[in-house]
Amino acid sequence: MGKTENSATNSRLTENEAKISYLIKDIEDLSDIVAKQSRELEKLNKKVSFLIQKETERDDISGVVLGDKPPHW
């Protein structure tokens, strides 16, 4: 292998290593975003479940069934 080939190989290797390091950082950033969104989604699911439960309780007290059409329909 000549000096030029060795230099070109080293250059490509360095370039690929740089690309890989950027990709690793991107993956770590995306993983952090997914984890944050997962926590937010869990909180929202709990809130929705709580609101559905409260609405069901309110409907039980008032006698209205969730999903019933209003009288003017």
C-alpha positions in Angstrom: 0.0 0.0 0.0 1.4 3.3 -1.0 1.7 6.5 1.0 -1.2 8.1 -0.9 -3.5 5.1 -0.3 -2.6 5.0 3.4 -3.3 8.7 3.7 -6.7 8.4 1.9 -7.6 5.4 4.1 -6.7 7.4 7.2 -8.7 10.3 6.0 -11.8 8.2 5.3 -11.4 6.5 8.7 -11.2 9.8 10.5 -14.2 11.1 8.5 -16.2 8.0 9.4 -15.2 8.2 13.1 -16.4 11.8 13.2 -19.7 10.8 11.5 -20.2 8.0 14.0 -19.5 10.3 17.0 -22.2 12.8 15.7 -24.6 9.9 15.2 -24.0 8.6 18.7 -24.7 12.1 20.1 -27.9 12.3 18.0 -29.0 9.0 19.3 -28.4 10.0 22.9 -30.3 13.2 22.3 -33.2 11.4 20.8 -33.2 8.9 23.6 -33.4 11.7 26.1 -36.3 13.3 24.2 -38.2 9.9 24.0 -37.7 9.4 27.8 -39.0 12.9 28.5 -42.0 12.4 26.3 -42.7 9.0 27.9 -42.8 10.7 31.3 -45.1 13.4 30.0 -47.3 10.9 28.3 -47.6 8.9 31.5 -48.6 12.1 33.4 -51.2 13.0 30.8 -52.6 9.4 30.8 -53.0 9.6 34.6 -54.8 13.0 34.3 -57.1 11.7 31.6 -58.0 8.7 33.7 -58.7 10.9 36.6 -60.9 13.2 34.6 -62.8 10.2 33.1 -63.3 8.9 36.6 -64.6 12.2 37.8 -66.9 12.7 34.8 -68.3 9.2 35.3 -68.9 9.9 39.0 -70.6 13.2 38.1 -72.8 11.5 35.5 -73.7 8.8 38.1 -74.9 11.5 40.4 -76.8 13.4 37.7 -78.2 10.3 36.0 -76.6 11.2 32.6 -74.8 8.4 30.8 -71.5 9.3 29.2 -72.0 9.4 25.5 -75.7 10.0 25.5 -77.0 12.5 23.0 -78.5 15.6 24.4 -82.3 15.9 24.4 -82.4 18.3 21.4 -80.9 15.6 19.1 
